[in-house]
């Protein structure tokens, strides 16, 4: 699931706009690989759901609330998590409640954790385009220290 060349910048812009309480736009950030798309769509068809397309879009509200405000990560931390979770090596994990990809290759984060970054896609609201809804650094036992008044 390669990110587009400008994806880091558009993700940074949306998360910064959310931080500043400005309106954000739905932006394309990358694509699923053909294998990832085929795996997801095979599962969706089996469940009686319509197939999705390869382009992934991003808004960022949930990620901002959960990772930056909730966990204390920086925007740059989140961009690293997204980049890893949307790497071409990421494998598809599908279940009854969510569609995810996870990078099987551990990444050393800024806090000393070896994490496997997982992307969570919302595949209905903006159908046929999947939206990157959340990202989860699996194995983040050491979290950033939150500063009072700052996410």
ChimeraX attribute file (.defattr): number of C-alpha atoms within 10 A of each C-alpha:
attribute: neighborCount
match mode: 1-to-1
recipient: residues
	/A:1	25
	/A:2	19
	/A:3	20
	/A:4	14
	/A:5	10
	/A:6	11
	/A:7	19
	/A:8	17
	/A:9	13
	/A:10	19
	/A:11	22
	/A:12	16
	/A:13	16
	/A:14	22
	/A:15	26
	/A:16	16
	/A:17	15
	/A:18	17
	/A:19	16
	/A:20	9
	/A:21	9
	/A:22	11
	/A:23	8
	/A:24	16
	/A:25	14
	/A:26	13
	/A:27	16
	/A:28	21
	/A:29	24
	/A:30	20
	/A:31	21
	/A:32	23
	/A:33	18
	/A:34	11
	/A:35	13
	/A:36	20
	/A:37	18
	/A:38	17
	/A:39	15
	/A:40	21
	/A:41	17
	/A:42	15
	/A:43	16
	/A:44	19
	/A:45	11
	/A:46	9
	/A:47	10
	/A:48	9
	/A:49	13
	/A:50	15
	/A:51	18
	/A:52	19
	/A:53	17
	/A:54	18
	/A:55	18
	/A:56	25
	/A:57	21
	/A:58	23
	/A:59	21
	/A:60	24
	/A:61	15
	/A:62	14
	/A:63	20
	/A:64	24
	/A:65	17
	/A:66	15
	/A:67	20
	/A:68	21
	/A:69	17
	/A:70	12
	/A:71	15
	/A:72	19
	/A:73	19
	/A:74	17
	/A:75	20
	/A:76	13
	/A:77	18
	/A:78	23
	/A:79	18
	/A:80	18
	/A:81	23
	/A:82	23
	/A:83	20
	/A:84	28
	/A:85	28
	/A:86	29
	/A:87	21
	/A:88	17
	/A:89	17
	/A:90	24
	/A:91	19
	/A:92	20
	/A:93	16
	/A:94	15
	/A:95	10
	/A:96	8
	/A:97	7
	/A:98	11
	/A:99	18
	/A:100	23
	/A:101	24
	/A:102	24
	/A:103	24
	/A:104	16
	/A:105	15
	/A:106	16
	/A:107	17
	/A:108	12
	/A:109	17
	/A:110	13
	/A:111	13
	/A:112	12
	/A:113	17
	/A:114	18
	/A:115	21
	/A:116	22
	/A:117	27
	/A:118	25
	/A:119	24
	/A:120	20
	/A:121	20
	/A:122	19
	/A:123	22
	/A:124	13
	/A:125	9
	/A:126	12
	/A:127	13
	/A:128	15
	/A:129	20
	/A:130	24
	/A:131	24
	/A:132	24
	/A:133	18
	/A:134	22
	/A:135	26
	/A:136	20
	/A:137	26
	/A:138	15
	/A:139	12
	/A:140	17
	/A:141	12
	/A:142	12
	/A:143	14
	/A:144	15
	/A:145	11
	/A:146	15
	/A:147	8
	/A:148	6
	/A:149	6
	/A:150	8
	/A:151	18
